[in-house]
Amino acid sequence: MAVQKQKEKTAEDVFAEFGVGTGDVAMRKFIRGQRRLNKRFYKTLEAILDHLKKGQKVPDQALLKAEKLNEGVPGDGPGCGK
């Protein structure tokens, strides 16, 4: 069974979900910045995990668990540009 990839939410989708209007410039900047940070964290963790898995003959359970945790936003997040 193939895993269906979710559509990445746009900034506008997130603003709508949080009820942030077009006039709330500060909150929009904050949300955009947080989404960029989250994306960088996920990509960094992904790169570290990929590097640590290289050359392993037997999968390390701790790395597999960390990889699974990094697959998505914990909880019911509005989307972080993953």
C-alpha positions in Angstrom: 0.0 0.0 0.0 1.5 3.3 -1.0 1.7 6.2 1.4 -0.3 9.1 0.2 1.6 12.4 0.6 -0.4 15.3 2.0 -0.6 18.5 0.1 1.7 21.1 1.6 -0.3 23.9 3.1 0.4 27.4 1.9 0.9 30.3 4.3 -2.5 31.5 3.3 -4.0 28.1 4.3 -2.3 28.4 7.7 -3.5 32.1 8.2 -7.0 31.0 7.4 -6.8 28.1 9.9 -5.6 30.4 12.7 -8.1 33.1 11.7 -5.3 35.6 11.0 -6.6 38.4 8.8 -4.8 40.3 6.1 -4.3 43.3 8.4 -2.5 41.4 11.1 0.9 41.9 9.5 3.0 41.1 12.7 1.2 37.8 13.2 1.6 36.9 9.6 5.4 37.6 9.7 5.7 35.6 12.9 3.9 32.6 11.4 5.9 32.7 8.2 9.1 32.9 10.2 8.1 30.0 12.4 7.2 27.9 9.4 10.7 28.6 7.9 12.4 27.6 11.1 10.4 24.4 11.4 11.2 23.5 7.8 14.9 24.0 8.5 14.8 21.9 11.7 13.0 19.0 9.8 15.5 19.2 6.9 18.5 19.3 9.3 17.2 16.3 11.3 16.6 14.4 8.1 20.1 15.0 6.9 21.6 14.0 10.2 19.5 10.8 10.3 20.5 9.9 6.7 24.1 10.4 7.5 24.0 8.3 10.7 22.2 5.4 8.8 24.9 5.2 6.1 27.0 2.1 6.4 24.7 0.3 8.9 24.3 -3.4 8.3 21.6 -3.7 10.9 19.0 -0.9 11.3 19.4 1.0 14.6 16.1 1.0 16.4 16.7 4.4 18.0 17.4 5.9 14.5 14.3 4.3 13.1 12.2 5.8 15.9 13.8 9.2 15.4 13.1 9.0 11.7 9.4 8.1 12.3 9.1 11.0 14.8 10.4 13.4 12.2 7.9 12.3 9.5 5.3 14.8 10.4 4.2 17.6 12.6 3.3 16.3 16.1 -0.3 16.7 17.0 -2.8 18.6 14.8 -0.5 21.2 13.5 -1.6 23.6 10.7 1.4 22.7 8.5 4.9 23.9 8.8 6.2 23.7 5.2 7.8 20.3 5.7 
